[in-house]
Amino acid sequence: MKIVPVAGAALDRLFITMAPSLYLDDVNYIRPFDVDVQSVFDPKKNPRFQRGDCARWLLLDESGNPIGRIAAFFEKEANDTGFRVGGCGFFECINNQKAADLLFDTAKAWLAAHGMSAMDGPINFGNRERWWGLLVDGFHPPCYCCNYNPSYYQQLFERYGFQVYFKQFTYRREIATPLSSKVGEKALHALQDAGYTFSHIHRNQLGKAAEDFRSVYNEAWARHEGVNPMSAKNAHKLIQSMKPIIDPKIIWFAYYQGQPVGFWVNIPDVNQLIVKYTNGKLTLPGKIRFLWNRWRRRCKTMFGIVFGIVPEHQRKGLEAAMVMAATKVIQDPKQLKYEELQMNWIGDFNPKMMNVARYIGGTIYKTHHTYRYLFDRAKPFERHPIL
């Protein structure tokens, strides 16, 4: 076996195309768009390169055929404790521990040479809502930009020495199922306060939606470990990138006296609309199928990307009140025809959001692990702190 750094167009292409061969007999695998993976490693498209760096490798067998791949990355932010954590991700490998160990060793050595003390994986060189965690339970077809992998990957990670830093739960519920009366009880306080209002976005006001999203995100999420504040430019760029798939009536905001204080962002699952039909490439026939599927409402899954309430308005039942307002629209069969909601992962370090998912009727559908590997094997391991 031989490790080869990814350099040049040919190896860059091979890094993308080698993965599907590992899933030939897996009916649930959906090949991601090539451009979605490539954009992670493009300094012109990924702002993380402005404050960090990334490297990739392919593992080849004796005949020169690719049998594995991995990426490693870090950010240059200062850390007063001297304990800096890098990441590895986009891992693919045959069912061979020696092959996996060689990939992990390569990523570890590169990160250690850049001053890292540990590596988390498999994670993304980007935001947490994409490509984060190793699937260990619930091997259902993946939603858009969610990690999917063979079950034996868990063994490859854990035998190498990775330990569970936190668990990630994807909750699911049937759209048609009525909300529990407990939701109404919890929402009562917020609903009695005339200062709170709720609204879905409007397609002709996407600029406002971007600003409202950034305001809540920076208050509710950017305080979490590993999450960076969002600039106005990146917020507008994010909304514009979502424009072709946005369904305005499933993106909701809560306001207090006109100021955004909460959001619940959902999108139609793009994997159902187009990705699973394209073999990684967005061609003209694929675009036509996408438009046809969207017009025919053939996407049955509403994918919850992110949910957040600014700290000053937490513990007031606001999340329940926003869900109730949205549900009146989402459950109206004359307007929408989604059959299920899958909520993007909630970490086990966030019991408040796990409670929200449960009391609106969600049950755990998939489980991912985010692992951490300490380079100093004598150092005591600590899990992600509870929020």
N, C-alpha and C positions, 0 to 999 in steps of 0.2 A: 504493500500500500504506500501511496505517496501523497503528501500534502502539497497543493499548488496554490499560491496566492492568486486571487482574482485580479487580473490586470489585462486590459485590452478588451476589445469588443467581443471577440470569440469566447473568451472565458466568462465575460459578463453575461453573454447569452446562455452559456452552458449552466451557469449558476441558476438561471430561471427555469430552464427546460428540463433539468435533470430530475426534478421532484416528481412529476406525474408518473414516472416509471415505477415508483414505489407503491402506487395506489391502483394498479391495473385491475385488481380483483375487488376493489372496495367501491361498492355502489353508492356510498354516501359521500365520497370525496367530490369536491367541486374545485376545479383548478381556478385559482385567483386570476384576475386580470394581470397580465405581465406588467402593464404600466403601473399598477398599484404597488407591486413589489419593487420595480425598478426605481420608482420615485423616492423610495426610502433611501436609496444609495446615490441619489443625484444631488450634489451640492447646490445646484441651481434651484432645486425644488424643495429640498429639506432644510429648513432653517437651523436644525440642530448642528449642522456642520459649522455654523458661525461660532459656536461655543463648545465644539467637541470634535471627535474624529471617529472613523470607522474603518474596519478592514474586513475582508472576506476571504474564505479559502474553500477550495474543492478538494475532496478526497478521491483519488483515482485508484483503481485496482491495477494488477500487473499488466493488464491489456490496455490500460489507459482509459477505461470506462469510468464515469463518475459513479461513486457509491455513497457519497455523503457531501454535506456542505455545512458551513456555519459562518455567522457574522459576529464580530465583536465591536463594541462601541463604548464611548464614555463621554462625559461632559466635563469641561474644565473649571467648573465652579469650585471656589475655595471651600474647604471644610476644616473648621478649627480643630476638630478632633483628630485629624490626620487619617481618619478611616474613610476611604473613598471607594465607592462601589461602581463598577462598570456593569456592562450587560452583554449577554450573548443571545442570539436569536436566529430565526430563519434556519433552524437546525433541521436537517433531513439526513437519514442514515439507514443503511441496511441493518438487519437484526444481528449485529455483531458487536460485542462489547469492546473489543480491541479497536475497532474502527471508530466507535463513538468516543472512546477515551483519547484517541489521537486527535480528534476534532476538538474535544474539550481542553486537552492539554495545550493545543495551539492557541486557542482563544485566551486561556489563562495566562500563558507566557506573554502574549502581546499586551494584555491588560496590566499585568504586573510590571512590565517594562515601562508603562506609562503611569505608574504610581498608584495603581488600584490595589485595594486590599481584599476585594471580594468581587464575585460576579453573580448577578441575578440572571435567571433565564428560565424558559425562553421568553424574551421580551422584545420590544420594538425600539428602534432608534427613532422614537417619536412619541406621540401621545398614547395614553393607556387604553383608549377605546379601540385601538387596532392592534392585532397580532400580539396579544399578551397572554401568556400562560400556556401550560401544557394540558391538553385534554386528557383526563384520567377516568371520567365516567360520563355516560350519556353520549354515546358515539352516534349522534344524529347528524344529518347534513348541516354544515356550518352556515351561519349567517354571514353577511358581507364583511370581509376583512377580519374574520375571527379565525383563530388558530384551530386547525384540525390535524390530527396525527394518528398513526397506528398506536394501538394499545401498548405495544412493547417499548415505546419510548420511555414510559415511566420507569421501567426497569433499567434502561440505559442511563438515565439521569441519576437515579438513586444509588445504583451500584458504583457509580463514579464517586459519589460522596455529596451530591446536592441534597440539601434538606429543605423541607417545605417552609418558605418564609411567610406565605399566606395562601389560603384557599380562595378561589373565585367561584361564585355560584351564579349561574344563569337561571333565572326564574321564568316560569311560563304560566300563562293562564288562558282559558278560553274567553274570547271577547264577549260572547253572548251571556256568559255566566253573570247573574246580578251581583252587585257589590254587597258585601256583608253590611248589616246594620251597624257594626262597629265602626265602619268608615264614616258614616254619618255622625255618629256620636263623637268621634275624634275631631271631625271637621266643624263641629258646632261653634266653637269659640271663634274661629276665623270667619265663619259665615255670618256671625252676629256683628262683626266689626265692619261697618260700612266703608272703611278705608281700603279694604281688600277688593280687588276686581280680578277677573280672569278672562283671558282671551287667547284664541289661537292666532297664528301669524297670518298675514295676507301677502299674496305673491307680489303685489305692487308696492310693498313696503319692506323689502328684504334688507335694505340698509338699516332701518330701525331695528329689525330683528337681530342683525349682527351686533349692533351697539348694546341692545338689551341683553343678549347672550353674553357678551364680554363682561358687562357689569356684574351679572350674577356669577359667572364662572370665576372671575377673579376674587370674589368674596367667598364663594362657597367651596371651590375646589382647589384654587391655587395655594391654599394653606397646607394642603396635604403633602406628605413626603413624596418627592419625585415628580411633582406637578408644578409647572412654571406658569407665571402670569401670561395672559394672552394680550397681544397688542391689538390695536384697532385694525391695523393692516391685516393681521392674520385672521381676525374674526371675520372681516369682510371676505377674505379669500376663502375661508371655510364655507361660509354661506353660499358664495358663488359656485364653489365646487359641488355643492349639494343641489344647486338649482334644478338640474334636469330631473331629479328624482323626488324633489320635495312634494309632499302632500301637506298643504298648509293647515289642514284641520287636525293633524296629529302632532303639531308642534305648539305647545302651550306655555304661556307665561302667567305668573302671578304678579300683581302690582299692589303696592301700598301707597296710597295717595299719589298715584300716577308714576311711581318709581318702580322699576323691575326688582323683584325680591326673590323670585323663584322661577325655575323652568322645568319642563318635562319634554324632552326632544325625542321624537320617534321618526323613523323613515320606513317606507316600504322596503322589505328585504330585497336588495338588488340581486342577490344570488338567484332568487326565484324569478325575477323579471328578465334577467339577461345572462348573468355570468355563467350559469351552468350550461348554457347553450353555445358558448363561444370558444371553448378550448383555449382560453387565455387571451384571445385577440378580439378587440372591438372592431369588427368589420361592418360594412354597409348592411349586409343581411342581418347582422346582429342588432344593429340600431333599429332596423325595421321591426324585428321581432320584439325589441324592447317597447317600441311605441305601440305595437299591437297588443302586447300583454298588458301594458298599463291601461290602454283604452278599454280592454275587455275585463279589467280588474282581476287579472289572474294571479296577482300576488295575494296570498292569504295570510302572510305573516307580517305583522307590524313589529319592527325591531326598535326597542327602546335604547337609544344611544347613551343618554345621560339624564340624570335627575338631580336637582340641587336647590337648596334653600339657603339664603344668606344667614349667617349665624344669629343675627339679631331677631330673626323671625322664625327660628326653630322652636320646637316644643309648644307651638300654638295651634296645631292642627292644620297648618297651612297646606302641607303636602296632601292631606286627605281632602281638603276643600278643592284643591286644584284637580286632583284625580276625579272627584265627583263632577266638576264642571266639564272636564274633558269627556268623561264617560257618556254624558248626555248626548254628545255629538258622535262619539266613536261607536256607540251601540245602536245608532239610528240606521237601520238597514237601507233607508232611502238615500243616505249619503255615503256610507262606507260599507264595504263587504269583507273586511278582514275577519279571519276566523280565530286567530291566536295572536297573543302578544308574547314575544320573548324579550326579556330585559337584559341588556348588556351587563356583564358581570358585576357582581357586588362582592367586595372582599370580606372575609370573615373578621377583618379588623373594624368593620363598620356595622355594628349590630343595629344601629338606628335605621339604616337603609334596609337591612335584612328584615326588620320588623315591618317597614313600609311595604316591602314586597309581599310579605306573608299576609298582612291584614287586607290587602286589596285582592287576595285570592291566589297569589302566586305560589307555585311549588317548584322545588329544585329540579331542573331539567338536565343541566350539564354542570360538571365540575371541572375546573382547571386548577392547576397548581402553579404558583410562581415560586421557583426554587432560588436558594442562595447557596453559594459555595464560598466558604472562607479559605483564603490562601494560607493563613496560619491555622493549621489543623488543630493546634492546641488551644486556640481561642474559643471561649464559650459561645455557643450559638444562641441567638435570641430571635424570636419571631417578631413580626411586624407589631408595633404597639397598637393597642385598641384605641380607637378614636373616642 
